[in-house]
Amino acid sequence: MAFQEKGKQLFDAGTSFARGVRIIDDLPLDRLPEIAFAGRSNVGKSSLINALVGSPIARASNTPGRTQELNFFKVSTRFYLVDLPGYGYAAAPKKTVETWTRLIHDYLRGRQQLKRAFLLIDARHGIKKVDENIMKMLDSAAVSYQIVLTKADKVKDSELSKIYAKVMADAKTHVACYPEILITSSENGQGIADLRGEIYKVIAGL
């Protein structure tokens, strides 16, 4: 509970849009810690970010592929929260998708300020092959990442338990995957306090 309260205080201090990045050379230079959110198109990244910060700061859409750059949000002047473009299917030209997919990979592989990546997985579907590919890339790059199940409100409890068990079993086979899975819903607020608390621990170095 203490970490949840610390996490709430962290986000209550305010969040502002800092910049959108389309090329690696435009990444922030101030070396603040960074927390990234990655996931398939339409997994609910922007909605989850909005639930975390308590305001509609990230543009949410039902159309996959709307986020086409790395969006940096500065939280309480202490760290950046990074909304990555969705990978997999996107409603954009193939060349555009290839460009931002390469941007995602370059960022995740080579960013020293990146303290943890949260990999969002749709609770209705579990881990897909495209997620598995990202997990393998993060493993090889030694980037610490943690799985967050989204849209938990869309799944019956019995089915959610099965998905959770399967995702946990898969996660244990990946060396860089943090051994705890968070279950969230941006619709009803489930798990948001836990996620804030986890982010606080990462930023505080705990």
PLY file of the C-alpha trace (Angstrom):
ply
format ascii 1.0
element vertex 206
property float x
property float y
property float z
element edge 205
property int vertex1
property int vertex2
end_header
0.00 0.00 0.00
2.88 2.36 0.78
4.25 1.99 -2.75
0.80 2.57 -4.23
0.52 5.83 -2.30
4.02 6.88 -3.34
3.11 6.10 -6.93
-0.06 8.18 -6.68
1.93 11.11 -5.29
4.42 10.75 -8.13
1.72 11.10 -10.79
-0.30 13.68 -8.83
2.67 16.05 -9.17
1.71 16.53 -12.82
2.40 15.17 -16.28
3.04 17.15 -19.45
3.70 16.26 -23.07
7.40 16.79 -23.78
7.98 15.81 -27.41
7.20 13.42 -30.21
10.20 11.64 -31.68
10.31 10.24 -35.22
14.11 9.81 -35.50
16.57 8.59 -32.88
18.60 11.80 -33.08
15.65 13.72 -31.60
15.55 11.79 -28.31
15.72 13.93 -25.13
19.24 14.79 -23.98
18.59 15.54 -20.31
19.16 11.90 -19.25
16.08 11.61 -17.04
15.04 8.00 -16.38
12.56 6.60 -18.89
9.70 4.12 -18.55
8.40 2.80 -21.88
5.06 1.25 -22.79
5.12 -1.17 -25.72
2.48 -3.44 -27.21
0.54 -4.54 -30.25
-1.58 -1.99 -32.08
-4.85 -1.33 -30.24
-3.71 -3.07 -27.04
-4.72 0.00 -25.06
-1.43 1.81 -24.40
-2.78 5.34 -24.67
-5.84 4.53 -22.57
-3.67 2.99 -19.87
-1.36 6.01 -19.85
-4.37 8.30 -19.48
-5.61 6.21 -16.55
-2.16 6.37 -14.94
-1.83 10.14 -15.12
-5.51 10.83 -14.50
-6.10 12.94 -17.61
-6.51 12.41 -21.38
-2.93 13.35 -22.20
-2.31 10.51 -24.69
-4.55 10.26 -27.74
-6.58 7.07 -27.55
-8.23 5.63 -30.63
-10.06 2.51 -31.74
-8.10 2.66 -34.98
-4.82 0.70 -34.79
-1.68 2.59 -35.73
-2.66 6.12 -34.68
0.50 6.56 -32.56
3.26 6.94 -35.16
6.12 8.32 -33.08
7.73 7.94 -29.67
5.66 10.23 -27.44
7.52 11.46 -24.37
5.56 12.65 -21.33
7.43 14.23 -18.41
6.07 13.07 -15.05
6.63 15.33 -12.01
9.94 16.50 -13.55
11.46 13.18 -12.41
11.15 10.85 -15.39
9.74 10.35 -18.88
6.89 8.04 -19.67
7.28 6.91 -23.29
4.31 5.83 -25.42
5.67 3.69 -28.26
3.88 3.10 -31.58
1.94 -0.14 -31.64
3.63 -2.97 -33.49
1.87 -5.51 -35.67
-1.16 -4.42 -37.71
-1.57 -0.69 -38.24
-3.81 1.44 -40.43
-0.90 3.08 -42.21
1.18 2.48 -45.35
3.60 -0.44 -45.14
6.66 1.79 -45.48
5.47 3.98 -42.61
4.91 0.93 -40.41
8.41 -0.37 -41.23
9.92 3.01 -40.35
8.36 3.27 -36.91
8.92 -0.44 -36.19
12.63 0.15 -36.79
12.43 3.22 -34.54
10.91 1.13 -31.73
13.61 -1.51 -32.03
16.44 1.03 -32.14
15.07 2.81 -29.08
14.52 -0.34 -27.01
17.91 -1.81 -27.90
20.10 1.19 -27.27
18.65 3.54 -24.65
20.68 3.70 -21.42
18.07 5.86 -19.69
15.40 3.21 -20.22
14.85 1.72 -16.76
12.03 -0.65 -17.64
9.74 -1.43 -20.53
6.19 -2.43 -19.74
4.96 -4.86 -22.37
1.19 -4.62 -22.72
-0.65 -7.82 -23.58
-4.39 -7.92 -24.33
-5.97 -10.12 -21.63
-8.47 -11.43 -24.17
-5.78 -12.97 -26.37
-2.57 -13.54 -24.39
0.87 -13.54 -25.96
0.92 -13.61 -29.78
3.88 -14.41 -32.03
4.56 -10.71 -32.65
4.76 -10.20 -28.85
7.09 -13.17 -28.59
9.41 -11.56 -31.16
9.59 -8.34 -29.11
10.27 -10.35 -25.94
13.16 -12.17 -27.62
14.59 -8.85 -28.81
14.37 -7.40 -25.29
16.00 -10.53 -23.88
18.91 -10.26 -26.32
19.33 -6.56 -25.56
19.18 -7.23 -21.80
16.37 -4.69 -21.37
14.33 -5.31 -18.22
10.64 -5.55 -19.05
7.42 -6.43 -17.28
4.17 -7.75 -18.70
0.95 -5.85 -18.09
-2.33 -7.48 -19.05
-4.79 -4.89 -20.35
-8.56 -4.85 -20.85
-9.11 -7.26 -17.95
-12.69 -5.99 -17.66
-13.45 -7.62 -21.01
-12.66 -11.13 -19.75
-14.51 -13.44 -17.34
-12.56 -14.20 -14.16
-12.24 -17.89 -14.99
-10.82 -17.15 -18.44
-8.56 -14.42 -17.06
-7.04 -16.92 -14.63
-6.22 -19.27 -17.51
-4.68 -16.47 -19.60
-2.67 -15.27 -16.61
-1.28 -18.75 -15.96
-0.33 -19.22 -19.61
1.34 -15.79 -19.84
3.21 -16.39 -16.59
4.51 -19.73 -17.89
5.68 -18.07 -21.10
7.26 -15.18 -19.18
9.40 -17.55 -17.12
11.16 -18.68 -20.29
12.45 -15.14 -20.98
15.56 -14.04 -19.12
14.86 -10.28 -19.09
11.18 -10.54 -18.15
10.36 -9.32 -14.64
8.77 -12.21 -12.67
5.50 -10.46 -11.82
2.55 -9.77 -14.11
0.18 -6.87 -13.52
-3.51 -7.11 -14.42
-5.16 -3.82 -15.42
-8.22 -2.17 -16.87
-8.27 1.45 -17.92
-12.07 1.25 -17.90
-12.65 0.37 -14.24
-9.25 1.27 -12.78
-8.22 -2.27 -11.89
-4.49 -2.53 -11.23
-3.75 1.16 -11.90
-2.59 1.78 -8.32
-0.35 -1.30 -8.50
1.18 -0.11 -11.76
1.86 3.34 -10.31
3.50 1.71 -7.32
5.67 -0.46 -9.56
6.79 2.57 -11.56
7.63 4.40 -8.32
9.84 1.49 -7.23
11.66 1.49 -10.57
12.27 5.25 -10.50
13.35 5.13 -6.84
15.75 2.29 -7.59
14.04 -0.09 -5.16
0 1
1 2
2 3
3 4
4 5
5 6
6 7
7 8
8 9
9 10
10 11
11 12
12 13
13 14
14 15
15 16
16 17
17 18
18 19
19 20
20 21
21 22
22 23
23 24
24 25
25 26
26 27
27 28
28 29
29 30
30 31
31 32
32 33
33 34
34 35
35 36
36 37
37 38
38 39
39 40
40 41
41 42
42 43
43 44
44 45
45 46
46 47
47 48
48 49
49 50
50 51
51 52
52 53
53 54
54 55
55 56
56 57
57 58
58 59
59 60
60 61
61 62
62 63
63 64
64 65
65 66
66 67
67 68
68 69
69 70
70 71
71 72
72 73
73 74
74 75
75 76
76 77
77 78
78 79
79 80
80 81
81 82
82 83
83 84
84 85
85 86
86 87
87 88
88 89
89 90
90 91
91 92
92 93
93 94
94 95
95 96
96 97
97 98
98 99
99 100
100 101
101 102
102 103
103 104
104 105
105 106
106 107
107 108
108 109
109 110
110 111
111 112
112 113
113 114
114 115
115 116
116 117
117 118
118 119
119 120
120 121
121 122
122 123
123 124
124 125
125 126
126 127
127 128
128 129
129 130
130 131
131 132
132 133
133 134
134 135
135 136
136 137
137 138
138 139
139 140
140 141
141 142
142 143
143 144
144 145
145 146
146 147
147 148
148 149
149 150
150 151
151 152
152 153
153 154
154 155
155 156
156 157
157 158
158 159
159 160
160 161
161 162
162 163
163 164
164 165
165 166
166 167
167 168
168 169
169 170
170 171
171 172
172 173
173 174
174 175
175 176
176 177
177 178
178 179
179 180
180 181
181 182
182 183
183 184
184 185
185 186
186 187
187 188
188 189
189 190
190 191
191 192
192 193
193 194
194 195
195 196
196 197
197 198
198 199
199 200
200 201
201 202
202 203
203 204
204 205
